[in-house]
Amino acid sequence: EAGVTQFPSHSVIEKGQTVTLRCDPISGHDNLYWYRRVMGKEIKFLLHFVKESKQDESGMPNNRFLAERTGGTYSTLKVQPAELEDSGVYFCASSLGTPLYEQYFGPGTRLTVT
Amino acid sequence: EDKVVQSPLSLVVHEGDTVTLNCSYEVTNFRSLLWYKQEKKAPTFLFMLTSSGIEKKSGRLSSILDKKELFSILNITATQTGDSAIYLCETSGSRLTFGEGTQLTVNP
């Protein structure tokens, strides 16, 4: 069974540009989460989808970040326009249910904004 | 705001040593605490704890939760170099919150 996949694995963009990160959860997992680790700090929660609905988006830092999950399958996280402080590793995770189900993490996308 | 604090932040031991990693939390509407191991890439799941005093065990790793004192410990006995990783604690409460992690290095 394929795990959670993320694309790209690494993205380098200039300040002001737009980047879109993609996450494909494990098939059948209704719950999808986005996290990020910025500059060696702890992993921070961004948002949680249940199918195509945003269950909790309280961790989204500002309106430059837009997450979608059309059709309840894969999800995208768009950063527009990117700022230097957005550099970090963006992780996606999925789970069968919530809250008492383990999350399976993707390998992460390393975003570098120069 | 929910808070998860892990200690120590960094630990260097020799193979065969036993280590104890700590995770304390202040979480609204606490539901569960999870431990992950992160090596090169993504965190991988170790344990989920929901009840106080019930030890979860997997090989040389074990973990227990104290909901009265609001902490959990992760024990690793007879450490091996392959145990070197960042160990992350996450709580599920009003929101999902990670600690900073403990960087464990096991030297031969």
Interface residues (C-beta under 8 A of the other chain):
Chain A: V4 Y33 Y35 K41 E42 I43 K44 F45 H48 D56 S58 G59 F91 T98 P99 L100 E102 Q103 Y104 F105 G106 P107 G108
Chain B: V4 R31 S32 L34 Y36 K41 A42 P43 T44 F45 M48 T50 L88 E90 S92 R95 L96 T97 F98 G99 E100 G101
